[in-house]
Amino acid sequence: MAGLVAELRRTGYRPGEQRAFIVARMLAEASLVVVGAERPDVVRACHMVPAATMEEGIAQAERMVRSTLSAGERDRPLEVLVVPHATRTLPVVTAP
């Protein structure tokens, strides 16, 4: 993904293509679960995780997060951010 981000920065992109840049940057930082795609094979080819339903997607995200935790942390409650239309959304995060 780093190579794709560097290439897009170097060559630029036409209007509408910025979503590919945004997704590439997100994939450099995190795993993405895509729910309800008509072509799960395309989602996988784009280095994302397909899920048929929201419930399946949340369960998959939980498994992915728990797999990164130490054995002692795996049973703790998790917080998951679900962002509908993520490439068109700008979340505002404030400190508690």
LINNORCOR-V637642 format. One record per backbone hydrogen bond with DSSP energy under -0.5 kcal/mol. CO is the residue of the C=O (numbers start at 0). NH is the residue of the N-H. E is the energy in kcal/mol with one decimal. If there is no record, write none. Layout:
BEGIN
((CO & NH & E) (CO & NH & E))
END
This chain:
BEGIN
((0 & 4 & -2.7) (1 & 5 & -2.4) (2 & 6 & -2.4) (3 & 7 & -2.6) (4 & 8 & -2.2) (5 & 9 & -2.2) (6 & 10 & -2.9) (7 & 11 & -2.0) (13 & 16 & -2.1) (15 & 18 & -0.9) (16 & 19 & -1.0) (16 & 20 & -1.1) (17 & 21 & -2.7) (18 & 22 & -2.8) (19 & 23 & -2.4) (20 & 24 & -2.3) (21 & 25 & -2.3) (22 & 26 & -2.8) (23 & 27 & -1.3) (24 & 28 & -0.6) (25 & 28 & -1.2) (25 & 29 & -2.4) (31 & 33 & -0.5) (31 & 48 & -2.9) (32 & 34 & -0.5) (33 & 50 & -2.1) (38 & 41 & -1.0) (38 & 42 & -1.6) (39 & 43 & -2.5) (40 & 44 & -2.1) (41 & 45 & -1.3) (42 & 45 & -0.5) (42 & 47 & -2.1) (43 & 46 & -2.0) (47 & 49 & -0.6) (48 & 33 & -2.8) (50 & 35 & -2.5) (52 & 56 & -2.5) (53 & 57 & -2.7) (54 & 58 & -2.3) (55 & 59 & -2.5) (56 & 60 & -2.5) (57 & 61 & -2.4) (58 & 62 & -2.3) (59 & 63 & -2.5) (60 & 64 & -2.5) (61 & 65 & -2.9) (62 & 66 & -1.9) (64 & 67 & -1.6) (65 & 68 & -1.2) (69 & 72 & -1.4) (69 & 73 & -1.1) (72 & 75 & -1.8) (79 & 81 & -0.6) (80 & 82 & -0.6) (81 & 83 & -0.6) (82 & 85 & -0.8) (84 & 87 & -2.2) (85 & 88 & -1.2) (88 & 90 & -0.6) (90 & 92 & -0.6) (91 & 93 & -0.5))
END
